[in-house]
């Protein structure tokens, strides 16, 4: 079993930055693809970014491309999401997910999910 715990959310003004962390426990996720997703009030969960187990492949939603960067530190069993130039429309609960199949993460499917961290961007 893998437990994922997100942290780093908070309240920030538009144009500001936050770095989210997703720490894995229970077993190493170095062979897992990892992804970040978000869900705003009244909306469905949407894909934000993902990263392959090696870290060589990354993919971003068009809405965050050029502003967000996903990375991973296998030694710390942690995945990060650096968010810059934040906009009010980025306000959501952000979740991380893990799966052994990169294609599943890319489709929003994951074997393991965290509990989420709130990001609020004020205008």
Residue, then its C-alpha position, 0 to 999 in steps of 0.5 A: x500500500x502507498x499513502x500519499x500526503x499533500x502539503x504546501x497549499x494556502x492562500x496567495x495573491x494573484x501572481x504569487x507562487x506556491x510549491x506543493x509537495x506529495x510525500x509517499x509512505x508505505x513503499x517507494x514510488x520510484x517506479x510509479x508515475x505520479x500526477x497532480x489533479x485539482x477540483x474546484x467547487x462545483x466542478x469536476x476533477x481535472x488533470x494538471x500535470x504528470x511525470x513518468x517514473x524516470x522523471x524524463x517525461x512530463x505533461x501539462x494541462x494547457x491551462x498551466x503550461x509555462x506556469x507550473x512545473x512538476x518534478x520528483x525526488x526519488x530519494x525523498x519519495x516525494x513529488x513537487x508541483x511548483x506553481x508560479x504566476x498563480x491566477x484566481x482560476x487556479x483556486x482548487x483542492x489539489x490532489x496527487x496520485x500514483x500509478x505504475x502505468x503512466x498512461x493511466x495517470x495521464x487519463x486521470x486514473x490512479x491506484x493511490x490518491x492523497x487527501x488533497x491540499x487547498x490552494x486559494x488565489x485571491x485577486 
